[in-house]
Amino acid sequence: MINNKKVLAIVPARGGSKGLPGKNLKEFRGFSLVANVGNLIRNFSIIDRSIVSTDSMEIAKEAKSSGLDVPFYRPEELSGDFIGDIDVLKHAISEMEKLDKTKYEIVLMLQPTSPLRSLNEIQKCLDLFIKKSADSVWTVSKTDKKYHPLKQLKLQKDNKMSLYDKEGSKIIARQQLDDLFHRNGAVYVISRDLILNQSSLIGKRSFAYISDIPHISIDTLEDLQIAEELSFSIDETL
């Protein structure tokens, strides 16, 4: 609980993944990705309830081993490739409030595929959420200007190319480009109202917490290897 508001941590971890089969069970520094989340927040007293939303018995077993609860299984209609976070979070909030007979005003979404998060980042995001009376707070990372939208290209089937944005033709030097940021998937703090009543993760009062450590969202085995290497680099700086 923070500022007299109950906090529900939701770890979305479905069993199916076409890009990297069994992704949420892949090992990261000796534990599965889903278990790493549980191990991190196991004794984090601010969180009132920590659960996994999954359709997989194997993921459920891993989750329980790390201290995460699995009070329900995600229905099949919420387990496909094109199901968004909103529907999963709505279902989880509804189920937990019925089961626990209470109201969770703050939702903390922690995706297993961003394993470099720290308790410090979670705490800072929660503090910012309260301080700003926010709709949501996301962790973000600064985008290298090489990947700025005004430097991107579109390719047709025959590899004929064009600018993604015509304004890109005016860019001569990096100094002309504004700083941009991208969500890194490490931490999302979201109000109950924003999810249930506005069906969104971003509202009129949404704020960014700029991560001071590198993050990578795991979609491939190469991503997993990079994440492991980054984690050891982070350890060396602490």
C-alpha positions as CSV (number, residue, x, y, z in Angstrom):
1,M,0.0,0.0,0.0
2,I,1.2,3.5,-0.8
3,N,-0.6,6.7,0.2
4,N,-3.4,4.5,1.5
5,K,-4.0,3.0,-1.9
6,K,-3.7,-0.7,-2.4
7,V,-1.2,-1.9,-5.0
8,L,-1.8,-5.0,-7.3
9,A,1.2,-6.3,-9.2
10,I,0.2,-8.1,-12.3
11,V,2.7,-10.2,-14.3
12,P,1.3,-11.0,-17.7
13,A,2.8,-14.3,-18.9
14,R,0.9,-16.3,-21.5
15,G,2.2,-19.7,-22.6
16,G,2.2,-19.1,-26.4
17,S,4.9,-17.1,-28.2
18,K,5.6,-17.6,-31.9
19,G,8.7,-15.4,-32.0
20,L,10.4,-17.3,-29.1
21,P,8.5,-20.4,-28.0
22,G,8.3,-20.8,-24.3
23,K,9.7,-17.2,-23.9
24,N,8.5,-16.6,-20.4
25,L,10.1,-19.8,-19.1
26,K,13.5,-19.1,-20.7
27,E,16.4,-19.0,-18.2
28,F,17.9,-15.7,-17.1
29,R,20.7,-15.8,-14.6
30,G,19.6,-19.1,-13.2
31,F,15.9,-18.6,-13.1
32,S,13.1,-18.4,-15.6
33,L,12.0,-14.9,-16.7
34,V,8.8,-15.2,-14.9
35,A,10.4,-16.4,-11.7
36,N,12.9,-13.5,-11.8
37,V,10.0,-11.1,-11.4
38,G,8.7,-13.0,-8.3
39,N,12.2,-13.2,-6.8
40,L,12.6,-9.5,-7.2
41,I,9.4,-8.3,-5.6
42,R,8.9,-11.2,-3.1
43,N,9.6,-9.1,-0.1
44,F,8.5,-5.7,-1.5
45,S,6.1,-4.6,1.2
46,I,4.5,-1.8,-0.8
47,I,2.8,-4.4,-3.0
48,D,-0.4,-5.8,-1.5
49,R,-0.8,-8.7,-3.9
50,S,1.4,-10.1,-6.6
51,I,-0.1,-12.3,-9.3
52,V,0.6,-13.9,-12.6
53,S,-2.0,-13.8,-15.4
54,T,-1.3,-16.9,-17.4
55,D,-3.0,-19.7,-19.4
56,S,-0.1,-22.1,-18.8
57,M,0.2,-24.6,-15.9
58,E,4.0,-24.7,-16.4
59,I,4.2,-20.9,-16.0
60,A,1.9,-21.1,-13.0
61,K,4.2,-23.6,-11.3
62,E,7.2,-21.4,-11.9
63,A,5.3,-18.3,-10.7
64,K,4.3,-20.0,-7.4
65,S,7.9,-21.2,-6.8
66,S,9.0,-17.6,-6.8
67,G,6.3,-16.3,-4.5
68,L,3.8,-15.1,-7.1
69,D,0.1,-16.0,-6.7
70,V,-1.9,-17.7,-9.5
71,P,-5.5,-17.3,-8.2
72,F,-7.0,-17.9,-11.7
73,Y,-6.1,-19.0,-15.2
74,R,-6.5,-16.6,-18.1
75,P,-9.3,-17.6,-20.4
76,E,-8.5,-18.8,-24.0
77,E,-10.0,-15.7,-25.6
78,L,-7.4,-13.6,-23.8
79,S,-4.4,-15.7,-24.7
80,G,-4.0,-15.0,-28.4
81,D,-1.2,-13.2,-30.3
82,F,-3.2,-10.1,-30.8
83,I,-4.6,-9.6,-27.3
84,G,-3.5,-6.3,-25.8
85,D,-2.4,-5.4,-22.3
86,I,-5.7,-3.6,-21.5
87,D,-7.9,-6.6,-21.9
88,V,-5.5,-8.7,-19.8
89,L,-5.3,-6.1,-17.0
90,K,-9.1,-5.5,-17.0
91,H,-9.7,-9.3,-16.5
92,A,-7.1,-9.6,-13.8
93,I,-8.4,-6.6,-11.8
94,S,-11.9,-7.8,-12.0
95,E,-11.0,-11.3,-10.9
96,M,-8.8,-10.2,-8.0
97,E,-11.3,-7.7,-6.7
98,K,-14.0,-10.3,-6.6
99,L,-11.7,-12.9,-5.0
100,D,-10.2,-10.5,-2.4
101,K,-13.3,-8.4,-1.9
102,T,-11.3,-5.2,-2.1
103,K,-10.4,-2.4,-4.5
104,Y,-7.0,-2.1,-6.0
105,E,-6.5,1.5,-6.9
106,I,-2.9,1.1,-8.3
107,V,-1.8,-1.5,-10.8
108,L,1.8,-2.3,-11.3
109,M,2.4,-4.2,-14.5
110,L,5.7,-6.1,-14.7
111,Q,6.4,-7.9,-17.9
112,P,8.8,-10.9,-17.5
113,T,10.5,-10.0,-20.8
114,S,12.2,-6.9,-19.3
115,P,14.3,-8.6,-16.6
116,L,16.8,-5.7,-15.9
117,R,14.4,-3.7,-13.8
118,S,15.3,-3.0,-10.2
119,L,13.3,-2.4,-7.0
120,N,14.7,1.1,-7.0
121,E,13.0,1.8,-10.4
122,I,9.7,0.3,-9.2
123,Q,9.8,2.5,-6.0
124,K,10.7,5.6,-8.0
125,C,7.8,5.0,-10.4
126,L,5.4,4.5,-7.6
127,D,6.6,7.7,-5.8
128,L,6.3,9.7,-9.0
129,F,2.8,8.3,-9.5
130,I,1.7,9.5,-6.1
131,K,3.6,12.9,-6.3
132,K,2.0,13.8,-9.6
133,S,-1.4,12.3,-8.9
134,A,-0.8,10.5,-12.2
135,D,-2.9,8.4,-14.5
136,S,0.1,6.4,-15.2
137,V,3.9,6.3,-15.1
138,W,6.1,4.3,-17.5
139,T,9.8,3.7,-17.5
140,V,11.4,5.0,-20.7
141,S,14.8,5.0,-22.3
142,K,16.3,7.7,-24.5
143,T,16.2,6.7,-28.2
144,D,19.5,6.8,-30.1
145,K,19.1,9.5,-32.8
146,K,20.2,7.0,-35.4
147,Y,16.7,5.5,-35.0
148,H,14.8,8.8,-35.0
149,P,11.6,8.5,-37.1
150,L,12.9,11.3,-39.4
151,K,15.8,9.0,-40.3
152,Q,13.7,6.0,-41.1
153,L,12.9,4.5,-44.5
154,K,10.1,2.5,-46.0
155,L,10.8,-0.3,-48.4
156,Q,8.5,-1.7,-51.1
157,K,8.5,-5.4,-52.2
158,D,11.3,-4.7,-54.7
159,N,13.3,-2.8,-52.1
160,K,12.5,0.5,-53.7
161,M,12.8,3.0,-50.8
162,S,11.2,6.2,-49.6
163,L,11.4,8.3,-46.5
164,Y,9.1,7.2,-43.7
165,D,8.4,10.8,-43.0
166,K,8.8,13.4,-45.8
167,E,10.1,15.9,-43.2
168,G,13.2,13.7,-43.0
169,S,14.5,15.3,-46.2
170,K,15.2,18.5,-44.2
171,I,17.5,16.7,-41.7
172,I,21.1,17.4,-42.4
173,A,22.7,17.1,-38.9
174,R,21.8,15.2,-35.7
175,Q,21.5,18.5,-33.9
176,Q,18.2,19.2,-35.8
177,L,16.6,16.2,-34.2
178,D,14.7,16.4,-30.9
179,D,15.4,14.0,-28.2
180,L,12.9,11.1,-28.3
181,F,12.2,8.3,-25.8
182,H,10.7,4.8,-26.1
183,R,9.0,2.6,-23.5
184,N,11.4,0.0,-22.3
185,G,8.8,-2.3,-20.7
186,A,10.4,-2.4,-17.3
187,V,7.7,-0.8,-15.1
188,Y,4.2,0.4,-15.7
189,V,2.2,2.0,-12.8
190,I,-1.4,2.6,-13.8
191,S,-4.5,3.8,-12.1
192,R,-7.5,1.5,-11.8
193,D,-9.7,4.2,-13.4
194,L,-7.4,4.6,-16.4
195,I,-7.6,0.8,-17.1
196,L,-11.2,0.1,-16.3
197,N,-13.0,3.3,-17.3
198,Q,-10.8,4.7,-20.0
199,S,-9.4,1.5,-21.5
200,S,-5.9,3.0,-21.8
201,L,-2.4,2.9,-20.4
202,I,-1.8,6.5,-21.1
203,G,-4.0,9.4,-20.0
204,K,-4.0,13.2,-19.6
205,R,-1.7,12.9,-16.6
206,S,0.8,10.3,-17.6
207,F,4.5,10.7,-16.8
208,A,7.8,9.1,-17.8
209,Y,10.5,7.9,-15.5
210,I,13.7,7.9,-17.4
211,S,15.7,4.8,-16.6
212,D,19.3,5.3,-15.6
213,I,20.2,1.7,-16.5
214,P,20.0,0.0,-19.9
215,H,17.0,-2.2,-20.7
216,I,16.1,-4.7,-23.4
217,S,12.8,-6.3,-24.1
218,I,13.3,-10.0,-24.9
219,D,11.8,-11.3,-28.1
220,T,14.7,-13.5,-29.4
221,L,17.5,-15.7,-28.0
222,E,19.9,-13.0,-29.0
223,D,18.0,-10.5,-26.9
224,L,18.2,-12.9,-24.0
225,Q,22.0,-13.2,-24.4
226,I,22.4,-9.4,-24.6
227,A,20.2,-9.0,-21.5
228,E,22.5,-11.4,-19.5
229,E,25.6,-9.5,-20.6
230,L,24.0,-6.1,-19.7
231,S,23.0,-7.5,-16.3
232,F,26.6,-8.4,-15.4
233,S,27.7,-4.9,-16.6
234,I,25.1,-3.3,-14.3
235,D,26.3,-5.5,-11.4
236,E,29.8,-4.2,-11.9
237,T,28.7,-0.6,-11.6
238,L,26.7,-1.1,-8.3
